[in-house]
Amino acid sequence: MPERLRALLDTLAMLEDRGDRIQFLIDVAERYREVPETVAARPFDDLHRVPHCESEAFVWAVPRPDGTLDFYFAVDNPQGVSAKAMAAILADTLSGAALEEVAAVPGELPFTIFGRELSMGKSMGLTSMLGRVQAEARRWSAATS
């Protein structure tokens, strides 16, 4: 697992109070930044749309010179706090990580971050966001092998 992701999960594990955890994730969501126009501009191509995401999220992967990827997101729902938090977490912790590590992130990550109380729709969307990032990592890894 990428070190920055492990550090974030360690921080979350220390937050035993549900209210503290929710506030932490709201603070993370406030760090969300939409994909820069140098990467993508509206209207976004459906090829980058995250399936099953109620917040209308999109994902882009941009290669770095070292062979890793930078991940960028757009979340069209202004109330999509959990999608924005997930986008910020994935961008912050997986950008620049080894492609094999990104591809191997456990699919349970959204539940580890947000808990088991997620609605079916949110869990599908957040899981699909991770899945799109992992698919990009696998695709770039295969292309450079």
N, CA and C atoms as a LAMMPS dump frame, in Angstrom:
ITEM: TIMESTEP
0
ITEM: NUMBER OF ATOMS
435
ITEM: BOX BOUNDS ff ff ff
-5.0000000000000000e+02 5.0000000000000000e+02
-5.0000000000000000e+02 5.0000000000000000e+02
-5.0000000000000000e+02 5.0000000000000000e+02
ITEM: ATOMS id mol type element x y z
1 1 1 N 0.852 -1.174 0
2 1 2 C 0 0 0
3 1 3 C 0.899 1.239 0
4 2 1 N 0.557 2.255 -0.801
5 2 2 C 1.368 3.473 -0.818
6 2 3 C 1.482 4.094 0.582
7 3 1 N 2.669 4.581 0.902
8 3 2 C 2.954 5.103 2.238
9 3 3 C 2.02 6.246 2.64
10 4 1 N 1.73 7.159 1.724
11 4 2 C 0.846 8.29 2.079
12 4 3 C -0.559 7.799 2.406
13 5 1 N -1.027 6.768 1.726
14 5 2 C -2.336 6.206 2.037
15 5 3 C -2.307 5.516 3.389
16 6 1 N -1.263 4.752 3.662
17 6 2 C -1.129 4.082 4.954
18 6 3 C -1.129 5.116 6.086
19 7 1 N -0.43 6.236 5.91
20 7 2 C -0.385 7.28 6.941
21 7 3 C -1.771 7.874 7.184
22 8 1 N -2.527 8.102 6.114
23 8 2 C -3.887 8.638 6.268
24 8 3 C -4.776 7.643 7.008
25 9 1 N -4.664 6.367 6.661
26 9 2 C -5.467 5.342 7.33
27 9 3 C -5.081 5.215 8.802
28 10 1 N -3.8 5.379 9.111
29 10 2 C -3.365 5.358 10.508
30 10 3 C -3.984 6.519 11.281
31 11 1 N -4.027 7.69 10.651
32 11 2 C -4.655 8.858 11.284
33 11 3 C -6.134 8.592 11.528
34 12 1 N -6.812 8.064 10.53
35 12 2 C -8.244 7.753 10.683
36 12 3 C -8.481 6.741 11.798
37 13 1 N -7.599 5.766 11.914
38 13 2 C -7.758 4.722 12.937
39 13 3 C -7.661 5.306 14.348
40 14 1 N -6.946 6.408 14.493
41 14 2 C -6.817 7.043 15.804
42 14 3 C -8.073 7.831 16.193
43 15 1 N -8.919 8.119 15.205
44 15 2 C -10.134 8.893 15.467
45 15 3 C -11.264 7.94 15.84
46 16 1 N -11.372 7.646 17.113
47 16 2 C -12.369 6.686 17.577
48 16 3 C -13.767 7.283 17.657
49 17 1 N -13.843 8.588 17.921
50 17 2 C -15.133 9.251 18.013
51 17 3 C -15.692 9.486 16.608
52 18 1 N -16.916 9.022 16.37
53 18 2 C -17.548 9.15 15.044
54 18 3 C -17.61 10.607 14.585
55 19 1 N -17.92 11.518 15.5
56 19 2 C -17.998 12.936 15.155
57 19 3 C -16.653 13.491 14.711
58 20 1 N -15.579 13.069 15.389
59 20 2 C -14.235 13.51 15.006
60 20 3 C -13.87 12.991 13.619
61 21 1 N -14.251 11.744 13.356
62 21 2 C -13.96 11.142 12.051
63 21 3 C -14.718 11.869 10.943
64 22 1 N -15.984 12.168 11.191
65 22 2 C -16.785 12.89 10.196
66 22 3 C -16.185 14.267 9.937
67 23 1 N -15.813 14.981 10.997
68 23 2 C -15.209 16.314 10.813
69 23 3 C -13.9 16.22 10.046
70 24 1 N -13.098 15.197 10.323
71 24 2 C -11.848 14.999 9.599
72 24 3 C -12.128 14.828 8.11
73 25 1 N -13.127 14.017 7.767
74 25 2 C -13.445 13.768 6.361
75 25 3 C -14.04 15.005 5.693
76 26 1 N -14.791 15.798 6.435
77 26 2 C -15.29 17.07 5.888
78 26 3 C -14.105 17.99 5.59
79 27 1 N -13.148 18.037 6.507
80 27 2 C -11.945 18.85 6.284
81 27 3 C -11.178 18.365 5.061
82 28 1 N -11.088 17.056 4.891
83 28 2 C -10.42 16.496 3.705
84 28 3 C -11.179 16.907 2.442
85 29 1 N -12.504 16.855 2.476
86 29 2 C -13.316 17.228 1.311
87 29 3 C -13.073 18.684 0.92
88 30 1 N -12.795 19.525 1.897
89 30 2 C -12.529 20.935 1.599
90 30 3 C -11.206 21.123 0.873
91 31 1 N -10.325 20.122 0.888
92 31 2 C -9.059 20.176 0.143
93 31 3 C -9.234 19.759 -1.316
94 32 1 N -10.422 19.257 -1.659
95 32 2 C -10.689 18.832 -3.04
96 32 3 C -10.472 20.004 -3.995
97 33 1 N -9.78 19.732 -5.082
98 33 2 C -9.592 20.71 -6.157
99 33 3 C -9.98 20.031 -7.455
100 34 1 N -10.812 20.717 -8.231
101 34 2 C -11.254 20.152 -9.51
102 34 3 C -10.087 20.07 -10.486
103 35 1 N -10.21 19.121 -11.391
104 35 2 C -9.214 18.905 -12.431
105 35 3 C -8.864 20.247 -13.093
106 36 1 N -7.568 20.544 -13.258
107 36 2 C -7.205 21.798 -13.912
108 36 3 C -7.573 21.777 -15.399
109 37 1 N -7.849 22.944 -15.94
110 37 2 C -8.241 23.032 -17.357
111 37 3 C -7.134 22.571 -18.289
112 38 1 N -5.902 22.538 -17.812
113 38 2 C -4.806 22.032 -18.643
114 38 3 C -4.918 20.525 -18.854
115 39 1 N -5.712 19.861 -18.005
116 39 2 C -5.918 18.411 -18.121
117 39 3 C -7.239 18.112 -18.811
118 40 1 N -8.305 18.808 -18.407
119 40 2 C -9.634 18.563 -18.985
120 40 3 C -10.507 19.792 -18.777
121 41 1 N -11.385 20.03 -19.748
122 41 2 C -12.312 21.158 -19.659
123 41 3 C -13.73 20.663 -19.887
124 42 1 N -14.671 21.376 -19.332
125 42 2 C -16.088 21.04 -19.501
126 42 3 C -16.518 21.311 -20.929
127 43 1 N -17.437 20.549 -21.439
128 43 2 C -18.056 19.363 -20.843
129 43 3 C -17.075 18.192 -20.881
130 44 1 N -17.053 17.428 -19.791
131 44 2 C -16.12 16.32 -19.676
132 44 3 C -16.569 15.138 -20.516
133 45 1 N -15.602 14.462 -21.094
134 45 2 C -15.846 13.281 -21.91
135 45 3 C -16.343 12.14 -21.018
136 46 1 N -17.381 11.457 -21.464
137 46 2 C -17.95 10.342 -20.698
138 46 3 C -16.957 9.2 -20.48
139 47 1 N -15.891 9.148 -21.256
140 47 2 C -14.87 8.112 -21.047
141 47 3 C -14.233 8.233 -19.661
142 48 1 N -14.318 9.406 -19.058
143 48 2 C -13.705 9.633 -17.749
144 48 3 C -14.718 9.586 -16.61
145 49 1 N -15.981 9.379 -16.934
146 49 2 C -17.045 9.339 -15.923
147 49 3 C -16.915 8.083 -15.063
148 50 1 N -17.13 8.256 -13.767
149 50 2 C -17.111 7.133 -12.837
150 50 3 C -18.49 6.474 -12.853
151 51 1 N -18.566 5.205 -13.223
152 51 2 C -19.88 4.552 -13.24
153 51 3 C -20.448 4.424 -11.822
154 52 1 N -21.753 4.482 -11.727
155 52 2 C -22.487 4.274 -10.473
156 52 3 C -22.296 5.384 -9.445
157 53 1 N -21.68 6.501 -9.821
158 53 2 C -21.43 7.565 -8.844
159 53 3 C -22.568 8.578 -8.889
160 54 1 N -23.267 8.712 -7.767
161 54 2 C -24.386 9.649 -7.659
162 54 3 C -23.93 11.097 -7.777
163 55 1 N -22.67 11.365 -7.488
164 55 2 C -22.144 12.734 -7.503
165 55 3 C -21.547 13.124 -8.849
166 56 1 N -21.724 12.283 -9.858
167 56 2 C -21.211 12.574 -11.204
168 56 3 C -19.711 12.894 -11.154
169 57 1 N -18.931 11.918 -10.757
170 57 2 C -17.479 12.095 -10.671
171 57 3 C -16.8 11.637 -11.958
172 58 1 N -15.64 12.25 -12.211
173 58 2 C -14.813 11.934 -13.372
174 58 3 C -13.373 11.778 -12.883
175 59 1 N -12.585 10.938 -13.595
176 59 2 C -11.19 10.668 -13.22
177 59 3 C -10.288 10.778 -14.446
178 60 1 N -9.121 11.391 -14.237
179 60 2 C -8.078 11.46 -15.258
180 60 3 C -6.766 11.011 -14.647
181 61 1 N -5.941 10.358 -15.45
182 61 2 C -4.598 9.961 -15.037
183 61 3 C -3.613 10.586 -16.019
184 62 1 N -2.637 11.292 -15.471
185 62 2 C -1.63 11.962 -16.29
186 62 3 C -0.259 11.402 -15.903
187 63 1 N 0.477 10.88 -16.886
188 63 2 C 1.772 10.277 -16.567
189 63 3 C 2.812 11.309 -16.132
190 64 1 N 3.637 10.887 -15.187
191 64 2 C 4.793 11.658 -14.743
192 64 3 C 6.023 11.117 -15.461
193 65 1 N 7.089 11.902 -15.524
194 65 2 C 8.319 11.408 -16.172
195 65 3 C 8.885 10.132 -15.53
196 66 1 N 8.608 9.932 -14.236
197 66 2 C 9.145 8.746 -13.556
198 66 3 C 8.303 7.486 -13.777
199 67 1 N 7.246 7.58 -14.596
200 67 2 C 6.418 6.416 -14.895
201 67 3 C 5.231 6.238 -13.973
202 68 1 N 5.098 7.08 -12.956
203 68 2 C 3.915 7.036 -12.098
204 68 3 C 2.854 7.96 -12.686
205 69 1 N 1.74 8.089 -12.005
206 69 2 C 0.623 8.895 -12.508
207 69 3 C 0.196 9.939 -11.488
208 70 1 N -0.3 11.05 -12.001
209 70 2 C -1.038 12.019 -11.191
210 70 3 C -2.509 11.788 -11.495
211 71 1 N -3.328 11.761 -10.444
212 71 2 C -4.764 11.544 -10.604
213 71 3 C -5.511 12.844 -10.334
214 72 1 N -6.454 13.136 -11.226
215 72 2 C -7.276 14.343 -11.122
216 72 3 C -8.738 13.943 -11.167
217 73 1 N -9.559 14.751 -10.528
218 73 2 C -10.98 14.431 -10.389
219 73 3 C -11.847 15.656 -10.629
220 74 1 N -13.07 15.387 -11.029
221 74 2 C -14.131 16.389 -11.037
222 74 3 C -15.331 15.732 -10.367
223 75 1 N -15.976 16.469 -9.484
224 75 2 C -17.189 16.014 -8.812
225 75 3 C -18.239 17.086 -9.077
226 76 1 N -19.238 16.743 -9.883
227 76 2 C -20.22 17.744 -10.306
228 76 3 C -21.27 18.079 -9.26
229 77 1 N -21.477 17.231 -8.283
230 77 2 C -22.492 17.488 -7.263
231 77 3 C -21.887 18.364 -6.166
232 78 1 N -22.364 19.615 -6.013
233 78 2 C -21.786 20.48 -4.977
234 78 3 C -21.977 19.926 -3.562
235 79 1 N -22.969 19.061 -3.35
236 79 2 C -23.194 18.443 -2.054
237 79 3 C -22.501 17.089 -1.931
238 80 1 N -21.694 16.718 -2.888
239 80 2 C -21.02 15.416 -2.889
240 80 3 C -19.803 15.404 -1.978
241 81 1 N -20.025 15.602 -0.682
242 81 2 C -18.922 15.709 0.268
243 81 3 C -18.093 14.419 0.321
244 82 1 N -18.741 13.278 0.365
245 82 2 C -17.965 12.037 0.44
246 82 3 C -17.199 11.795 -0.864
247 83 1 N -17.781 12.121 -2.002
248 83 2 C -17.07 11.965 -3.28
249 83 3 C -15.889 12.93 -3.35
250 84 1 N -16.066 14.144 -2.851
251 84 2 C -14.959 15.106 -2.841
252 84 3 C -13.861 14.656 -1.876
253 85 1 N -14.244 14.123 -0.73
254 85 2 C -13.246 13.614 0.213
255 85 3 C -12.484 12.452 -0.419
256 86 1 N -13.204 11.544 -1.062
257 86 2 C -12.543 10.398 -1.7
258 86 3 C -11.614 10.878 -2.81
259 87 1 N -12.054 11.845 -3.605
260 87 2 C -11.218 12.389 -4.675
261 87 3 C -9.942 12.998 -4.097
262 88 1 N -10.077 13.774 -3.032
263 88 2 C -8.905 14.395 -2.413
264 88 3 C -7.958 13.336 -1.856
265 89 1 N -8.519 12.322 -1.224
266 89 2 C -7.688 11.248 -0.659
267 89 3 C -6.953 10.501 -1.765
268 90 1 N -7.659 10.112 -2.803
269 90 2 C -7.019 9.362 -3.886
270 90 3 C -5.966 10.208 -4.591
271 91 1 N -6.276 11.477 -4.853
272 91 2 C -5.305 12.352 -5.519
273 91 3 C -4.072 12.565 -4.646
274 92 1 N -4.288 12.816 -3.36
275 92 2 C -3.174 13.106 -2.455
276 92 3 C -2.311 11.889 -2.153
277 93 1 N -2.927 10.724 -2.037
278 93 2 C -2.175 9.557 -1.558
279 93 3 C -1.718 8.607 -2.658
280 94 1 N -2.354 8.654 -3.826
281 94 2 C -1.985 7.708 -4.885
282 94 3 C -1.22 8.35 -6.033
283 95 1 N -1.326 9.669 -6.198
284 95 2 C -0.53 10.336 -7.234
285 95 3 C 0.943 10.156 -6.898
286 96 1 N 1.71 9.709 -7.878
287 96 2 C 3.139 9.507 -7.678
288 96 3 C 3.514 8.18 -7.049
289 97 1 N 2.525 7.372 -6.678
290 97 2 C 2.812 6.055 -6.089
291 97 3 C 3.109 5.049 -7.203
292 98 1 N 3.821 3.999 -6.846
293 98 2 C 4.115 2.935 -7.811
294 98 3 C 2.805 2.37 -8.352
295 99 1 N 2.753 2.156 -9.649
296 99 2 C 1.52 1.69 -10.287
297 99 3 C 1.05 0.363 -9.699
298 100 1 N 1.978 -0.514 -9.354
299 100 2 C 1.616 -1.805 -8.773
300 100 3 C 0.941 -1.611 -7.408
301 101 1 N 1.419 -0.635 -6.644
302 101 2 C 0.811 -0.354 -5.346
303 101 3 C -0.594 0.205 -5.51
304 102 1 N -0.769 1.092 -6.479
305 102 2 C -2.091 1.669 -6.731
306 102 3 C -3.061 0.557 -7.121
307 103 1 N -2.636 -0.303 -8.014
308 103 2 C -3.503 -1.391 -8.483
309 103 3 C -3.851 -2.359 -7.359
310 104 1 N -2.986 -2.45 -6.344
311 104 2 C -3.194 -3.421 -5.261
312 104 3 C -3.919 -2.852 -4.043
313 105 1 N -4.344 -1.596 -4.081
314 105 2 C -5.079 -1.022 -2.942
315 105 3 C -6.34 -1.862 -2.734
316 106 1 N -6.612 -2.274 -1.509
317 106 2 C -7.79 -3.115 -1.262
318 106 3 C -9.094 -2.427 -1.673
319 107 1 N -9.966 -3.186 -2.296
320 107 2 C -11.267 -2.675 -2.722
321 107 3 C -12.146 -2.221 -1.569
322 108 1 N -11.801 -2.629 -0.366
323 108 2 C -12.548 -2.238 0.836
324 108 3 C -12.2 -0.826 1.303
325 109 1 N -11.302 -0.146 0.605
326 109 2 C -10.84 1.164 1.047
327 109 3 C -11.971 2.14 1.381
328 110 1 N -13.005 2.274 0.556
329 110 2 C -14.072 3.219 0.921
330 110 3 C -14.708 2.902 2.276
331 111 1 N -14.858 1.633 2.603
332 111 2 C -15.452 1.25 3.891
333 111 3 C -14.471 1.506 5.036
334 112 1 N -13.181 1.314 4.769
335 112 2 C -12.166 1.604 5.78
336 112 3 C -12.173 3.101 6.103
337 113 1 N -12.355 3.909 5.095
338 113 2 C -12.344 5.362 5.286
339 113 3 C -13.652 5.873 5.87
340 114 1 N -14.775 5.467 5.277
341 114 2 C -16.071 6.062 5.611
342 114 3 C -16.917 5.215 6.552
343 115 1 N -16.532 3.964 6.761
344 115 2 C -17.306 3.092 7.627
345 115 3 C -18.336 2.285 6.852
346 116 1 N -18.957 1.368 7.533
347 116 2 C -19.934 0.459 6.913
348 116 3 C -21.326 1.061 6.798
349 117 1 N -21.51 2.277 7.299
350 117 2 C -22.835 2.891 7.289
351 117 3 C -23.178 3.539 5.947
352 118 1 N -22.29 3.462 4.983
353 118 2 C -22.538 4.075 3.684
354 118 3 C -23.786 3.495 3.027
355 119 1 N -24.533 4.359 2.361
356 119 2 C -25.666 3.869 1.586
357 119 3 C -25.141 3.049 0.412
358 120 1 N -26.01 2.251 -0.172
359 120 2 C -25.625 1.432 -1.324
360 120 3 C -25.109 2.314 -2.462
361 121 1 N -25.808 3.412 -2.732
362 121 2 C -25.398 4.308 -3.818
363 121 3 C -24.031 4.925 -3.575
364 122 1 N -23.801 5.417 -2.36
365 122 2 C -22.501 6.025 -2.051
366 122 3 C -21.395 4.991 -2.108
367 123 1 N -21.635 3.821 -1.548
368 123 2 C -20.58 2.805 -1.546
369 123 3 C -20.235 2.384 -2.972
370 124 1 N -21.227 2.272 -3.831
371 124 2 C -20.951 1.915 -5.226
372 124 3 C -20.136 3.005 -5.914
373 125 1 N -20.508 4.266 -5.693
374 125 2 C -19.796 5.376 -6.322
375 125 3 C -18.363 5.49 -5.849
376 126 1 N -18.153 5.418 -4.533
377 126 2 C -16.806 5.553 -3.985
378 126 3 C -15.925 4.372 -4.381
379 127 1 N -16.505 3.183 -4.396
380 127 2 C -15.773 1.998 -4.848
381 127 3 C -15.418 2.123 -6.326
382 128 1 N -16.33 2.679 -7.108
383 128 2 C -16.062 2.87 -8.538
384 128 3 C -14.981 3.916 -8.777
385 129 1 N -14.905 4.939 -7.917
386 129 2 C -13.826 5.923 -8.042
387 129 3 C -12.474 5.242 -7.874
388 130 1 N -12.359 4.433 -6.828
389 130 2 C -11.123 3.682 -6.616
390 130 3 C -10.865 2.75 -7.801
391 131 1 N -11.899 2.075 -8.266
392 131 2 C -11.753 1.157 -9.391
393 131 3 C -11.239 1.834 -10.651
394 132 1 N -11.708 3.064 -10.913
395 132 2 C -11.235 3.801 -12.101
396 132 3 C -9.76 4.151 -11.969
397 133 1 N -9.341 4.569 -10.775
398 133 2 C -7.934 4.89 -10.539
399 133 3 C -7.084 3.633 -10.728
400 134 1 N -7.533 2.516 -10.183
401 134 2 C -6.778 1.272 -10.314
402 134 3 C -6.721 0.809 -11.767
403 135 1 N -7.813 0.97 -12.492
404 135 2 C -7.828 0.587 -13.906
405 135 3 C -6.819 1.42 -14.695
406 136 1 N -6.736 2.706 -14.385
407 136 2 C -5.751 3.567 -15.057
408 136 3 C -4.332 3.112 -14.724
409 137 1 N -4.088 2.782 -13.459
410 137 2 C -2.753 2.312 -13.067
411 137 3 C -2.392 1.022 -13.806
412 138 1 N -3.343 0.089 -13.893
413 138 2 C -3.079 -1.167 -14.613
414 138 3 C -2.856 -0.905 -16.104
415 139 1 N -3.64 -0.011 -16.67
416 139 2 C -3.525 0.301 -18.103
417 139 3 C -2.159 0.906 -18.401
418 140 1 N -1.725 1.873 -17.596
419 140 2 C -0.425 2.518 -17.819
420 140 3 C 0.716 1.538 -17.547
421 141 1 N 0.547 0.681 -16.568
422 141 2 C 1.567 -0.302 -16.258
423 141 3 C 1.76 -1.259 -17.437
424 142 1 N 0.644 -1.711 -18.011
425 142 2 C 0.716 -2.616 -19.169
426 142 3 C 1.322 -1.922 -20.384
427 143 1 N 1.006 -0.644 -20.548
428 143 2 C 1.51 0.098 -21.698
429 143 3 C 3.013 0.357 -21.63
430 144 1 N 3.552 0.4 -20.417
431 144 2 C 4.971 0.666 -20.263
432 144 3 C 5.801 -0.592 -20.059
433 145 1 N 5.134 -1.735 -20.019
434 145 2 C 5.856 -3.009 -19.806
435 145 3 C 6.373 -3.583 -21.098
